[in-house]
Amino acid sequence: MNWEETIDARGLLCPLPVLKLRKRIKSLKIGDTACLLADDPAAVVDVPHFCAEAGHELVEITEAGGHQAYLVRKAV
């Protein structure tokens, strides 16, 4: 799957990965996707929670090279 925005939050701790995602997803159009790269252990809880609260779709989470990639589709 292709995405419009890549957000590299590796090395950042909670709440910075979600804050970066929230800021960058605002500039996307509804239906566009962003890929957040994060290695903060709290992100596995924080990102799905953010998506649920903000109304965005968490399309998938993949594990790669010591970090996770969260694919998020802007829904609102």
N, C-alpha and C positions, 0 to 999 in steps of 0.2 A: 504494500500500500504506500502511496505517496502522501506527503504532507507538506503544508505550506510553510511551516515554521519549525526550526529545531532550537530547543532551549537547553543549553548545557549548564546544569546545576550540579555537576559532579564536584565533590569537595565542599559543598555548602551544607550546613546543618539546618534543621527545622528552626524556623518556618520558612527559610529563604527559598527552597525549591518551589513551594506552593506560591509564594509571593511573586516569584519571577513568572511562573505559569499564569497567574491571574493577570498580571500586568500585560504580558505579551498577547494573551488570548483576546483581550479587549479590542485589539486592532484588527483581528481577523473577521471575515464575514461569516455569517451563520452557515454551517455546513463545512467550513474549512477545518483542517486538522493541524494539531501541533504535536510534536514529539518532545517530551521532557526526558532528559537524561539525568538520573540522580543516583547517588550511592548512599544517601542518608538512610539508615534503617527505619526511621520514622516515616519516610515517604510512602512506604507500602500501606500505611494507614491514612496518612494525610492526603495523598492525591485522590484516592477513591472518595474520601469524605468531602474534599473540596468539590469534586465533580458532582456528587449527589446534592450538596447544598446549593451550588451555583446553577445546577440544571444542565451541565454539560455531560456528554456521553464519554465514558471511559471505554474506548474501543478494545484495547488490549494492553497487557503488561508483558514484556519479554525481559529475560535475563541475559546479559551479555557482558563478558569481560569484567566482572566485579561490580557492575551497576545494572540498574533497571532502565528500560525505555518504556515510558507511558505514552500511549497514543490517545489523544483527547480530541474529540470533535466538538466544536463550538455549537451549542444548540439554542442559545438565547442571546 
